[in-house]
Amino acid sequence: MAGRLAISSEGKLIIECTGEGVVFVEAEEANCVIKDLGDLTKQPDLETLGKLVYDIPGATNMLQIPPLLIQVTKFKCGGFVLGVNVNHCMVDGISAMQFVNAWGETARGMDLSISPVLDRTILRTRNPPKIEYPHHEFDEIEDVSNVTKVYEEEILYESFCFDPDKLELLKKMATSEDGVVKKCSTFEALTAFVWRARSEALGMHMDPNQQTKLLFAVDGRSKFVPPIPKGYFGNAIVFSNALCKVEELVNNPLSFSVGLVGKAIDMVTDSYMRSAIDYFEVKRSRPSLTATLLITTWTRMPFRSADFGWGKPFFFGPVTLPGKEVILFLSHNEESKSINVLLGLPASAMKRFERLMEI
């Protein structure tokens, strides 16, 4: 994290261990108290939040930006905000929070509860590479329903709160409609529900030939054989996917889409993940996002365990809105088991999506 990104002679992204250090910025004290930021569990004020995370002025590509930038902003009430800007090429969310929590333990004079494992060869490609599975996450889907045209409208962002009662109702809907699904997780039910609703709201089901793809990251740490050592510092996630016609997704019971999500989770095995690593090494492609929904969930990230000596944080969250293909799942607050669903949609689609959220 103290080095700098570079491109190797083979055209691969590498870290040069220059020892230049992490960029640490202490901002001027804000002329307000933290409560003035408002209710951050709803749609945040991005202009304000953007001032709480430092970026390199004038940088035109990520090679000009250090892997980690930190900004501390103090408020009149005595509270402070820790803004963390980390390059996802370096670490996934779990490793990023492992670093922040270790930093907090060090600040409190404690031994590290989890020591970092820096051996990236654990997830290297096989020699020779072996692509053993179809990797539909990279498939290009044709936009036959012309969703691209809909996105020319103004994009509205909203956050929808699913409290424990609503989440339980979704799970009951998924398991009682036709008896196909016997049980499902909260993630499976909520993901299936918003995937179906977003596809319908965008009008993708109007063309019977339109396909849709669901992408979401699966933590592979415990799924590799043998499991990755605790404390592995890097990216240990793999994208899983589900693919179907939008017409099927919308017209079938919720159990249909829940079943697709469940199968996508179950297919992530050691051999599948090794195949995905080798696929990327051979093809050098990126997942296509046409007619695709990417679910990103922060609900299980150990944000609230970060403690620099003043206790646990009362809030955590992103300072940027998700891209048009992304839905973000966030914890509502520490006391509640509610989940906030944050997304952006064209204005006309957002009206339809709002109605579909009424359960």
N, C-alpha and C positions, 0 to 999 in steps of 0.2 A: 504493500500500500504506500510505501515511501518512495517507490520507484516511478518510472514513467513508461507509458505505452509507446510501442514502436512496432514496425512491420519488419519481419525477418526476411532473409534472402529468399525464403521459400514462399513468401507472400502471406505468412501467418502472423496473427496478432500476438505479440510477446510483451513481457515486462522487462525492461532494462533496470537492473538494481542499482540505480544511480545514487540512492540515499539522499535525494533532494528533499524528502520529507513530505508530510501531509500539509496541505494548505489550511491554516487555522486563522479564522478571522473573528475578532471581537468587535461587534457593531456598536455604534453609539447607543446609549440608553434610549429606549423608545419613550416617547412623550405620552404614555398611556399605561393602563394596567392590562393584564392579560385578558380580563373579562371583556374588555372593549373589542376584542377580536370577534365576539359574538358566539353563537352556537355552532361550533365547528363540526358537529355531527350531522348537520344539514349542509346544504350547498355552501362551501366556504367562499370567502372573498379572496380570489386568487391573486389579485393585484397586491393585496396586503401580505398574503402568505409568501408570495414570491420574493418579498424583501427579506424573508427570514432564512433563506438558503442562498449561499454564495455561489456564483458562477464566474468563470474567467471572462472578463470583458474582451470582446473582439475575437474570441475563439471561433474558428470556422469548421473545425472537425474535432473528433474526440482525442486525436493524438496530441492536441494542444491543451488538453484538460487533464490535470492530475487525476489518478484513480479515485482519490478521496479528498473531498473538501468539507470543512467543518465551519459553521458560523454559530456563534453564541450571541444572542440578543437578550439584554436585560430589560426588565420592565419596572415601572415605578413602584409596583406592589412588592418587589423583591423576588418575584418569579423570573424565570428565564426560559427561552426556547433554544433547544439544540437542533440546528438545521444540518442534516446530513445529506451530502450529495455524493453518491457512490456509483461507480461504473458497473453496470450489470454484467459486463464481460468478465469482471473479476470475481464476483461472488453472487450467489442467490440471496434471497431475503433472510433465510435461516442463518447463513454465514455472516451476513452484514450485521444482524442483531447479536450474533455471538461476539463479534468484534466490539460493538457498543457496550454490551454487558460486561465483557472482560475489561474494557476501559473503565467502567464504573467500579468494578471490583478493585482495580489497581488504585483508583483515586481514593478508595476507602481503606487502602493498606491491606487488602485481603489477597490471599492466594487465588489464582484462577480456578474457578470451579470446573471449567472445561479448557484443557490445553489445546491449542490449535494444531491440526495435522496438515502440513503444508505439501505433502507428497501428491502432486497432480498426476503422476504416472498411474495412479490407481484407476483412472478413467481414460487411459490412452486407448487408441484404436488397436485392434488386433492386426497381426501380420501373418498372412494377408487379411485385408478387411473381408468380412462376411455379412452380406445383407440378406437376412433370413426371413424378413417379414415385409409385407407391403406397408409403406409409410405414407398413408393418405394425408397426413398433416401437411405434406408438401404439394398435394394435388392442387392444380389450378381449376377453379370452378367458373363456368361461364355465367355471366350476369344476364341471363335471359329475361329476367323480370325488370331490368333497368333500374335497380336500386340506386345506381350511381346518380341518376337524374334526380331522385328524391333528395339526395344529400346536397343538392344545390340550394336547398332551403336553409333558413337560419337554423343553427343547431342549438337546442335547448338542453341544459343539464339539470337533472333532478336526482334527489336521493330518496329512496323508498325504504321505510323501516318495517322490517318483519320481526314482530315480537315473538316470544316463545309460543304463544297460542296460535299465531298464524303459521309458524313453522311446523307445529304439530298438525295443524289442519292440512297443510300441503302433503305431509307424509301419509296422513289418513286417506287423502284423495288418491294418492299414488298406489296405495295398497288395497283399496276397497272397490275401485271402479270395475275391474274385470277379473281380479284374482290372479293375474299373471305375475305381479310383483308381490312377494310375501312380506318383505321388509326393505327399508331403504334408509340411508343416512340423511341428515339435514342437507349436506352438500349436494347429494344426488337429487333430492326433491326440489331444492331451490334452483339449482342449475338447470334442471329440466324445465321448470316452470318459466324462468325468464328467457331461456332459449326459444321456447315455443311462442311466448308472448311477443318478444322482440321481432321474430320472423313474421308473425301475423301483423304486427303494427307497421312494419315496413312494406306490407303488401306483397311479400315475396311469394305467398301461396297462390296468388292470382294466376301465375303461369304454372301449369301442371308439370313442366319439365325442369323447374328451378330446383336445384339442390342447395343444401346448406350444410355447413361444417361447423362443428363445435371443437374448440381447442381449450385445453386447460393443462396446467403444469402439475406433475406428480412428483413428490419428493422421493427420490430413488434410494436414499441412504439405507433404509432397512430392507429394500427389495433386491439389492445386489447380492450375489453369492460369491464369497462371504460378504456380509454387510460392510459398508464403508465404516472405517473407524470413527467413533464418536469424536467430534471436533474437527472433522474434515472441513477445510477452509477453501471454498471454491463454489462452483456450480455443480450441484448434484441432482438437478431436476431434469425431467424429460417431458416433452409434450405428448399427451395422449389425445385421441380424437374420436369423434363420432360423425358419421356422414349419412345423410338420407335426403329424400325429397321433402321439400317444405310442405307440400300437400299432405304427406303422411304425418308429419310432425304436428300440424295444426288440427287435422281431422280425427286423429286417434286420441284415446284417453291419455291422461298424463302418464300413466304407467308405461306407455310406449316409449316416451322420451326418457323417463327414468331408467328403463331397461337399457337404452342405448348408452346412457351415462355410466351405469354400472358395468356394462361390458367394456367400456373404454378404460375404466379403472382396473378391472381384472386383467386386462391384456398386458399391463405393465409388469413384466417379469424381468429377471436378470437377462435372459436371452434377447428379449425385445429391446431392452435399453442398450445392450451391447450392439445390437443390429442398428439402432438409431445413431449411435456414436459413429459406427463405420459408414453408415449412409451419408452422414454429413461430411465425413472425411473424403469420400469418393465424389459426391455430387456438389458439395459446396453451395447448396441451395438454402433458401430460407422458407419457412412456412408461408404459403399463400394466404392472404386474408380476404380475398374476394368472396362475398356471400358467406362470410365466416364470423362467428362470435368467439372471442377469446375471453375466458373467465379468469380473473386474477383474484385470489382470495388472500386477505391479510388477517383473517379471523384467528388463526392459530400462531401468528408470529409472537414471539416473547417480548413485545415492546414494553409491557408494563413491569418487567423485571429489571429494567435499566434503573440503576440507583447510583448517583454520584455523591451521595452523602446527605441529600435533602429529601430523601424518600422517593417513592415511585412517581412517574409522570401521571398527570391527570388526563392527558389526551395525547394521542398520536394520530398521524394521518398524512396523506400526500399533499404536496403543495401545487401539483398540477392535476388537471382533469384527465380522465382516461381518454384514449384515442377513440375514434368513431366505431371501431370494431371491438372495443373492450367494455366489459362490465366489471366493476370492482366491488368485491364483498369486504365490508369493514365492520369491526365490532362497534356496537353503538356506544357503550361505555363499560367501565369495569364492573359495575353492579349488575348490569343487565346482560342477558344472554341473547339480546336482540341483534339482528344483523342489518346493516344499512347496505342497500344496493344502489350504487352510484353509476350513472351512465349518461351519455349524450345521444340525442336522436333529432332528426329533422322535426320541425314544429308540428307538422300534421301527424307524423308518426308518434310523437310524444303524447298527443291527445289520446290516440287509440291505446297506447301503452298504459296510460294512467287508468283508463277504464278496465283494462285487462288485469290490472293489479288489485282490483277490488274483489276480494274473496271473503 
